[in-house]
């Protein structure tokens, strides 16, 4: 079974998107298409680019970089869960991607975004550009969740609607298909 790494990109103290990330993880596990791993960048806690050499050289000196490299390298596909901050993905997510280089290359990647009126789509577009620079095979389809707070109940659980369920199911299926194709090459 292929491995899917779900990366949650918000690290703010009162981040509202954790229910979104939890829903994505639960849906991915229920679909049983992948062995699912979850990386919460708040817990990963990477400092700002503190390696002396370019990541393409993979001469990592810091324990946190070595661990992050192993986490990403072990994945066959990546699914990013990102908010939109000022029309852009969070700095912690950008930093986490730029910490590495070769580990991302050739992996299919999908994006679930959340936010206000755009559902994080502007963040998704910027993230796609960054991911193309590190060689991921970023899928064109994404799952944007507009006004996401309306879907979070009093217990802090996201109550997805049919469109969200169908969108994520389709994205997971496409990630699985792409991971299988990459494995054959």
C-alpha positions as CSV (number, residue, x, y, z in Angstrom):
1,X,0.0,0.0,0.0
2,X,1.3,3.5,-0.9
3,X,2.0,6.0,1.8
4,X,0.2,9.4,1.9
5,X,1.7,12.2,3.9
6,X,-0.9,14.8,5.0
7,X,0.8,18.1,5.9
8,X,-1.1,20.7,7.9
9,X,0.4,24.1,7.2
10,X,-1.0,26.4,10.0
11,X,1.0,27.0,13.1
12,X,-0.9,29.9,14.7
13,X,-1.8,29.5,18.4
14,X,-5.5,29.7,17.8
15,X,-5.6,28.2,14.3
16,X,-9.0,27.5,13.1
17,X,-8.2,24.9,10.5
18,X,-7.3,21.9,12.7
19,X,-10.8,20.5,12.3
20,X,-10.3,20.7,8.5
21,X,-7.0,18.8,8.8
22,X,-8.5,16.2,11.1
23,X,-11.4,15.7,8.7
24,X,-8.9,15.1,5.8
25,X,-7.0,12.6,7.9
26,X,-10.1,10.7,8.9
27,X,-11.4,10.6,5.3
28,X,-8.1,9.4,4.0
29,X,-7.9,6.7,6.6
30,X,-11.5,5.6,5.9
31,X,-10.9,5.5,2.2
32,X,-8.2,2.9,2.9
33,X,-6.4,3.8,-0.4
34,X,-3.1,4.7,1.4
35,X,-1.2,4.1,4.6
36,X,-1.7,7.6,6.1
37,X,0.8,9.7,8.0
38,X,0.1,13.2,9.4
39,X,2.6,16.0,9.9
40,X,1.3,19.0,11.8
41,X,3.9,21.7,11.1
42,X,3.3,23.2,14.6
43,X,4.6,19.9,16.1
44,X,7.3,19.5,13.5
45,X,8.5,23.0,14.6
46,X,11.1,23.7,11.9
47,X,13.1,26.9,12.4
48,X,13.6,29.3,9.6
49,X,16.0,27.6,7.1
50,X,19.0,26.9,9.4
51,X,21.0,24.5,7.2
52,X,24.3,25.8,5.9
53,X,24.1,24.1,2.6
54,X,21.5,24.2,-0.2
55,X,18.9,21.4,0.4
56,X,19.6,19.9,-3.1
57,X,23.0,18.8,-1.7
58,X,21.2,16.9,1.1
59,X,24.1,17.6,3.5
60,X,21.8,18.1,6.5
61,X,23.4,19.0,9.8
62,X,20.3,19.5,12.0
63,X,18.4,16.7,13.6
64,X,15.1,18.4,12.7
65,X,16.0,18.5,9.1
66,X,17.1,14.9,9.0
67,X,13.8,13.9,10.6
68,X,11.8,16.1,8.2
69,X,13.7,14.6,5.2
70,X,12.9,11.1,6.3
71,X,9.2,11.9,6.8
72,X,8.8,13.4,3.3
73,X,11.0,10.9,1.6
74,X,8.9,8.0,3.0
75,X,5.8,9.3,1.3
76,X,4.6,8.2,-2.1
77,X,2.1,11.1,-2.3
78,X,1.5,14.3,-0.4
79,X,-1.7,16.1,0.5
80,X,-1.4,19.7,1.8
81,X,-4.0,21.2,4.0
82,X,-3.5,25.0,4.0
83,X,-5.2,28.2,5.0
84,X,-4.9,31.4,3.1
85,X,-3.0,34.2,4.8
86,X,-3.0,37.5,2.8
87,X,-3.6,35.6,-0.5
88,X,-0.7,33.2,0.2
89,X,0.1,30.0,2.1
90,X,1.5,30.3,5.6
91,X,5.2,31.1,6.0
92,X,5.6,27.9,8.0
93,X,4.4,25.8,5.1
94,X,6.6,27.6,2.6
95,X,9.5,27.2,5.0
96,X,8.8,23.4,5.4
97,X,8.8,23.0,1.6
98,X,12.0,25.0,1.1
99,X,13.8,23.0,3.8
100,X,14.1,20.2,1.3
101,X,14.5,19.7,-2.4
102,X,15.0,16.2,-3.8
103,X,12.6,14.6,-1.3
104,X,9.6,16.3,-3.0
105,X,10.6,15.5,-6.6
106,X,8.3,13.3,-8.6
107,X,5.7,12.9,-5.8
108,X,2.0,13.6,-6.7
109,X,0.6,16.3,-4.5
110,X,-2.9,17.5,-3.8
111,X,-4.2,20.5,-1.9
112,X,-7.1,21.1,0.4
113,X,-7.5,24.8,1.2
114,X,-9.8,26.7,3.5
115,X,-10.5,30.3,4.2
116,X,-13.1,33.0,3.5
117,X,-14.8,33.8,0.3
118,X,-12.2,32.2,-1.9
119,X,-11.9,29.0,0.2
120,X,-8.1,29.4,0.1
121,X,-7.8,29.2,-3.7
122,X,-5.4,32.1,-4.0
123,X,-3.2,30.3,-1.5
124,X,-3.5,27.1,-3.5
125,X,-2.3,28.9,-6.7
126,X,0.8,30.3,-4.9
127,X,1.5,26.9,-3.4
128,X,1.2,25.2,-6.8
129,X,3.9,27.5,-8.1
130,X,6.2,26.7,-5.2
131,X,5.6,23.0,-5.5
132,X,6.4,23.0,-9.2
133,X,9.8,24.5,-8.3
134,X,10.6,21.5,-6.2
135,X,9.4,19.0,-8.8
136,X,6.1,17.7,-7.3
137,X,3.4,16.5,-9.7
138,X,0.7,18.8,-8.3
139,X,-2.8,17.8,-9.3
140,X,-4.9,20.5,-11.0
141,X,-8.0,19.6,-8.9
142,X,-8.2,20.8,-5.3
143,X,-10.7,21.0,-2.5
144,X,-11.4,24.6,-1.5
145,X,-13.6,25.1,1.6
146,X,-15.1,28.6,1.6
147,X,-16.3,30.1,4.9
148,X,-15.0,26.9,6.6
149,X,-16.1,28.0,10.1
150,X,-19.7,27.4,9.2
151,X,-18.9,23.7,8.9
152,X,-17.3,23.3,12.3
153,X,-19.8,22.2,15.1
154,X,-19.7,23.1,18.8
155,X,-17.4,20.1,19.5
156,X,-14.8,21.4,17.0
157,X,-15.5,18.8,14.4
158,X,-15.9,19.6,10.7
159,X,-19.2,18.6,9.3
160,X,-18.5,18.3,5.6
161,X,-21.1,18.7,2.9
162,X,-21.6,16.3,0.0
163,X,-19.5,18.5,-2.4
164,X,-16.6,18.4,0.1
165,X,-16.8,14.7,0.5
166,X,-17.0,14.1,-3.2
167,X,-14.1,16.5,-3.9
168,X,-11.8,14.9,-1.4
169,X,-12.7,11.4,-2.5
170,X,-11.9,12.3,-6.1
171,X,-8.6,14.0,-5.0
172,X,-7.6,10.9,-3.0
173,X,-8.4,8.6,-5.9
174,X,-6.3,10.8,-8.3
175,X,-3.4,10.9,-5.8
176,X,-3.5,7.1,-5.6
177,X,-3.7,6.7,-9.4
178,X,-0.7,9.1,-9.8
179,X,1.3,7.4,-7.1
180,X,0.8,4.0,-8.8
181,X,1.9,5.5,-12.2
182,X,5.0,7.1,-10.7
183,X,5.9,3.7,-9.0
184,X,5.7,2.0,-12.4
185,X,8.2,4.5,-14.0
